[in-house]
Amino acid sequence: MGQKTNPIGARLGIIRGWESNWYGNKKDFSTKLIEDNKIRTYLNARINKGGISKIVIERTLNKLIVTIHTSKPGIIIGKGGNEVDRIKEELKKLTGKEDVQINILEIRRPELDAMIVGDTIARQIENRINYKRAIKMAIASALRMGAEGIKIKISGRLGGAEIARTEEIKQGRTPLHTLRMDIDYANVFALTVYGKIGIKVWICKGEVLGKRDLNPNLVGGKSDVNDRRDRREGEGGDNRGHRGGGNDRRGGGDRRHHGGGGGDRRGGDRNRQQD
């Protein structure tokens, strides 16, 4: 059953926070929920090539705060911030609220974000690039940036085939049952001339052992993945050094022992011949 559960939903409240932060009573809960869905659908359609990873919505009494996590902040901000102002006015009309605030957060490592990776593969497939090549490039770049594992499943009329099929390519480890494992997940689709192709991406960023702040807008200076990668490389380097030193010492000891013994024996043989 772990394969069928959304990895993000399973980790909410444990190592991940909610992307909608507000309180709603019985009367207005459904209205706010539908409004959140409208905002997300509109922004994803409006900023089609903005590299949007997630949209976090917070509400206070009279204020709506929308935080857009993106790998291309320049496209959303526009020249002199004109584009953001235009989007803000459009959101005011959509929601009917006077006070709307838009924040933009840049994603430093888009190769480790499942939504952006899936979106990149979808755009490449739409541009008629071979799906296997696109997937392998995404896997290689994610592992190079320090991911512990990545799994990509693609289904539909792959390569324009008559019969739809499903293919899965994975590398490293993605343990979906381990709830302390930080796994990012996304489900996107590519609209091709021969039909819709679905793409699912799982990226394992490593284990979360300490207490984590569940605020989805928290952006650290250096990611946990890179800390772990640096630590792992450091340990690997030390171990390699010790192993190499051990071999040298063993080799040196053996050489000294055999050499010394050999010298004594040869010296003894020569002395006996002279006698």
C-alpha positions in Angstrom: 0.0 0.0 0.0 3.0 2.3 0.5 3.4 2.5 -3.3 -0.2 3.9 -3.7 0.0 6.6 -1.0 1.1 10.1 -1.9 4.5 10.5 -0.2 3.9 14.1 0.6 0.5 13.4 2.2 2.0 10.6 4.3 4.7 12.9 5.7 2.5 16.0 6.5 3.0 17.0 10.1 6.1 14.7 10.4 8.8 16.3 8.2 6.6 18.4 5.8 4.3 21.3 6.4 1.0 22.2 4.8 0.9 24.4 1.7 -2.3 26.2 2.8 -2.1 27.8 6.2 -5.4 29.3 7.5 -8.3 28.6 9.7 -11.8 28.0 8.4 -15.0 27.2 10.3 -17.9 25.1 8.9 -19.4 28.0 7.0 -16.5 29.3 5.0 -14.1 26.3 4.9 -15.3 25.0 1.5 -15.3 28.5 0.0 -11.6 29.0 1.0 -10.6 25.6 -0.2 -12.2 26.2 -3.6 -10.5 29.6 -3.7 -7.1 28.1 -3.0 -7.6 25.7 -5.9 -8.6 28.5 -8.2 -5.5 30.6 -7.2 -3.2 27.6 -7.9 -4.8 26.7 -11.2 -4.8 30.3 -12.4 -1.1 31.0 -11.4 0.1 27.7 -13.0 -1.7 28.6 -16.3 -0.7 32.3 -16.1 3.0 31.7 -15.5 3.4 28.7 -17.8 7.2 28.8 -18.2 8.0 30.2 -14.8 9.4 27.0 -13.3 6.9 27.0 -10.4 7.5 24.3 -7.8 4.7 25.1 -5.3 2.4 27.9 -4.3 1.9 28.4 -0.5 -1.2 30.3 0.5 -1.6 32.0 3.9 -4.6 33.9 5.2 -5.0 36.4 8.0 -8.3 38.2 8.9 -8.3 40.5 5.8 -5.1 39.6 4.1 -4.1 37.0 1.5 -0.4 36.1 1.3 0.7 34.0 -1.8 4.2 32.7 -1.8 5.5 31.4 -5.2 8.5 29.0 -5.1 10.2 29.1 -8.5 13.5 28.4 -10.2 13.1 31.4 -12.5 12.1 34.4 -10.4 13.1 36.9 -13.1 10.3 35.7 -15.4 7.6 36.2 -12.7 9.0 39.5 -11.4 9.3 41.0 -14.9 11.0 44.2 -15.9 10.9 46.6 -12.9 8.4 44.4 -11.1 5.6 45.2 -13.6 4.6 41.5 -14.0 4.2 41.0 -10.2 1.9 44.0 -9.9 -0.2 42.8 -12.8 -0.6 39.3 -11.2 -1.5 41.0 -7.9 -4.3 43.0 -9.5 -5.6 39.8 -11.3 -5.6 37.9 -8.0 -7.5 40.7 -6.3 -10.2 40.4 -9.0 -10.2 36.6 -8.7 -10.5 36.5 -4.9 -12.4 39.7 -4.3 -9.9 40.7 -1.6 -8.4 44.2 -1.4 -5.2 43.2 0.4 -3.2 40.7 -1.6 0.6 40.2 -1.1 2.8 38.1 -3.4 6.2 36.8 -2.3 8.6 35.1 -4.6 11.2 32.6 -3.3 14.0 31.3 -5.5 14.8 27.6 -5.6 18.6 27.3 -5.6 18.8 23.7 -6.7 15.9 22.9 -9.2 17.5 19.5 -10.0 16.3 18.3 -6.6 12.7 19.5 -6.9 10.3 16.8 -8.2 7.8 19.3 -9.7 10.5 21.1 -11.7 12.2 17.9 -12.8 8.9 16.5 -14.0 7.9 19.7 -15.7 11.3 19.8 -17.5 10.9 16.2 -18.8 7.3 17.0 -19.9 8.5 20.1 -21.9 11.3 18.0 -23.5 8.8 15.3 -24.5 6.5 17.9 -26.0 9.5 19.2 -28.1 9.9 15.6 -29.5 13.0 14.7 -27.5 13.3 11.0 -26.8 11.7 10.3 -23.4 14.5 7.9 -22.3 17.1 10.5 -23.0 15.2 13.2 -21.1 14.7 10.9 -18.1 18.3 9.7 -17.9 19.5 13.3 -18.1 17.2 14.3 -15.2 18.4 11.3 -13.1 22.1 12.1 -13.7 21.7 15.8 -12.8 19.7 14.9 -9.6 22.3 12.4 -8.4 25.1 14.8 -9.2 23.5 17.4 -7.0 23.4 15.0 -4.0 20.1 13.2 -4.1 20.2 9.7 -2.5 17.9 8.2 -5.1 15.4 9.1 -7.8 12.6 7.2 -9.4 10.7 8.3 -12.6 7.6 6.5 -13.9 6.2 7.5 -17.3 3.0 6.1 -19.0 1.1 6.7 -22.2 1.8 6.3 -25.9 5.5 6.5 -25.5 7.3 7.4 -28.6 4.0 7.6 -30.5 3.3 3.8 -30.1 -0.2 2.5 -30.9 -0.5 0.8 -27.5 0.1 2.7 -24.3 2.5 1.3 -21.8 4.3 2.2 -18.5 8.0 2.4 -18.0 9.9 3.0 -14.8 13.6 4.1 -14.5 15.2 4.4 -11.0 18.6 4.9 -9.5 19.7 5.0 -5.9 17.1 4.4 -3.1 13.6 5.8 -2.5 12.2 4.1 0.6 8.6 5.2 0.6 7.6 3.5 3.8 10.3 5.3 5.9 8.4 8.4 7.0 11.6 10.2 8.3 13.0 10.0 4.7 12.6 13.3 2.9 11.0 12.3 -0.4 9.7 14.9 -2.8 6.9 13.8 -5.2 5.2 15.2 -8.3 2.7 14.1 -10.9 2.8 16.1 -14.2 1.7 15.4 -17.8 2.9 16.2 -21.2 0.5 17.2 -24.0 1.8 15.6 -27.2 0.2 15.4 -30.6 -0.5 11.7 -30.1 -2.0 12.0 -26.6 -1.3 12.8 -23.0 1.7 11.3 -21.3 1.8 11.1 -17.5 5.1 11.5 -15.5 5.6 10.7 -11.9 8.8 11.7 -10.1 10.1 10.6 -6.6 13.3 12.2 -5.3 14.9 11.0 -2.1 16.9 13.8 -0.4 18.1 11.8 2.6 17.0 11.2 6.2 15.7 13.8 8.6 16.9 12.8 12.1 16.3 16.0 14.1 13.2 18.1 14.6 12.4 20.0 11.5 10.5 23.3 11.1 7.3 22.5 9.2 7.1 26.0 7.7 6.9 25.4 3.9 8.4 28.8 3.2 11.6 28.2 5.2 14.6 28.4 2.9 18.0 27.7 4.3 21.4 29.0 3.1 22.8 25.5 2.5 20.6 22.5 1.9 20.7 19.4 4.1 21.4 17.3 1.0 24.7 19.2 0.3 25.7 19.0 4.0 25.2 15.3 3.9 27.1 15.0 0.6 30.1 17.0 1.9 30.1 14.9 5.1 29.9 11.7 3.1 32.7 12.7 0.8 34.8 13.8 3.8 34.3 10.4 5.5 35.0 8.6 2.2 38.2 10.5 1.8 39.4 9.7 5.3 38.5 6.0 5.0 40.4 5.8 1.7 43.4 7.5 3.3 43.4 5.1 6.2 43.0 2.1 3.9 45.8 3.3 1.7 48.0 3.9 4.8 47.2 0.5 6.1 48.2 -1.2 2.9 51.4 0.8 2.8 52.2 -0.1 6.4 51.5 -3.8 5.8 53.5 -3.8 2.6 56.3 -2.0 4.3 56.3 -4.3 7.2 56.3 -7.4 4.9 59.0 -6.0 2.8 61.2 -5.1 5.8 60.7 -8.6 7.3 61.4 -10.5 4.1 64.2 -8.2 3.0 65.9 -8.5 6.4 65.4 -12.2 6.6 66.6 -12.7 3.1 69.7 -10.5 3.8 70.6 -12.5 6.9 70.2 -15.8 5.1 72.2 -14.8 2.1 74.9 -13.3 4.4 75.0 -16.6 6.4 75.3 -18.7 3.2 78.2 -16.5 1.9 80.0 -16.8 5.3 79.6 -20.6 5.2 81.0 -20.8 1.7 84.0 -18.7 2.7 84.7 -21.0 5.6 
